[in-house]
């Protein structure tokens, strides 16, 4: 019934599917922020290469989770005229929140999109290219790579109609 309600565009905040999806994405964001916080400084008996790769994966996932929240619950510029310029972005959580920070107002669309872009840019800088991960094939299946971060960055630009930046990001993936 929850999905049928959504298919009829008759969804309300009590829809269990929407609520569970929202909660699951923010739980993922919280876990990514924990990892990013713990791995900011070097860790004993942990190589910098591995630490940076895991930080890159966490940044990629945090950007992906915010991207999914933004396109499902926030909005993108093409819809602003339809909704009279009232669409807002979803709150972008880039640290572990204190209790008094839990109730946040919704930011402007551009603010959320720019932070999502930055997560993908930062992730691409930390993640290895796929060809470097082939040595341990089974161990690395499904891991984020530099190319996946660049591809999501291109997709983020496409949603905002930043055509030239999307072209350049997609070209970087191909090259």
Secondary structure as UniProt FT lines:
FT   HELIX           2..7
FT   TURN            8..9
FT   TURN            13..14
FT   HELIX           16..38
FT   TURN            44..45
FT   HELIX           48..69
FT   HELIX           70..74
FT   HELIX           77..79
FT   TURN            80..85
FT   HELIX           99..101
FT   HELIX           109..126
FT   HELIX           130..136
FT   HELIX           137..140
FT   TURN            141..142
FT   HELIX           146..159
FT   TURN            160..161
FT   HELIX           163..174
//
